[in-house]
């Protein structure tokens, strides 16, 4: 019987545990959160948290809806004077403005978050770091590299104070990647490499293979620009290993394209073409115009290197067609440069000069000085080959003018960054010294306060002791007198209670004896009947004998059997709500790329902002198309804008 009860209890517990586990594994959807908000009994803390979750989920979907939820969360947080959630709300407003490419408002909301932050409150550290990160990204977009650097350094200082979980380490790795991008933009390559190595070491501790692969890809780009192709290939291999671990096939494809570029630089066009021909077939299946434009342009260069001008021109025409669809400005320069290169190799210098001049005279392309600088250099070489020293000299002067202008901007940025580093270090030293002084002062104040407390407590204890002693003695005297009077009464009451208890026990014993006697008589009667039973079968005889033995044993022991019951209380813990966005399969970096694409940013700018290469941006574009299930022939950019 006991075994059956325990089995039933075990089975019931297993069922309850399984149900509880199933409930915990279910994800709470956006609609579930909206339903919870309709509950009037929902606590204000939970209501604020749900509003912030909803606001964040609509940032890249419907900004008006996001603003409504975030505004409600901010108002409730201010009413409750909840600084932690006020910081969260302002940070999400800041991220929304960054998504909308409103850099000034991004900074304003980040500053609003920092106004409510307490630098000595551990709960605020992550929020403060996030505010500074938003400021760093906004300043980077505004090309204020000095302020961007200062913001990222401040962000890291608070992240390093925080408990080093996976999420915090991820933020640190991303911040170091952004710092590497800043230093690289001002040609401080040594410091950029130090930052990317820090990012790499942090990513390795949490097995963030995708981030590790991106770091190796950054190092490839660094050494590729320095024409160190051996090291470049080494880091391509390392990145490919990491991407294989996370099955990043698109990333591996991009690395193969890099390898083809190295072969072309090494004057091995056949190897480059072999790789790119295979990759181009895959790109055609995806049908992404800007990727196809890059691929056709590359093949045009490779066939030019083989002096196969027919195929070179054919591929360049295909690149021009795809560029017209993608409307990427960078393709105008790369296609014009390649067209001029074909004319140069065919000794059609006038046509090459005309091609470059036409692009350089376009007013809408004047702001792209870096690309114009390179084209003026190519134009100079063509004019020099064409025996036109006058125009060649003019082109060279324009080339150097733009180069000097860019150099001046670069030097200014370098100086500003160095100044920001100095200011940050100086401020950090002052803050550390001030904190040390505050700690000493605080310790002295606490010591003085403890001494004062000790003196007052000592005097108070002495006074209390004398008062207590006086009243205690007085009370003892009264108690002694009353005790003598009450003692007889107590003894009398105790005696009466004892008599009553003895009488009650005697009655219990009598009743129990009668009960046992009646039970024994019943058992004797049963035993007598069993003995009178004639049993022929040995098995039945053994059963009868065992029963008689059991009855005899029970009679001898004279005690009742006790059956125990246990009541099982099972408690179902509600599980923690999770954020479920419209596209929950996107990772954080893919969301950032999608955000920037909606704002119409070109791949080169996205790469600069995220601290990755343009090819990596192409990789993320591919992943977005795949995860968002965008049909072929539709523009990713247009699709995102219509969401």
Beta strands, then each sheet from edge to edge (+ up, - down):
end
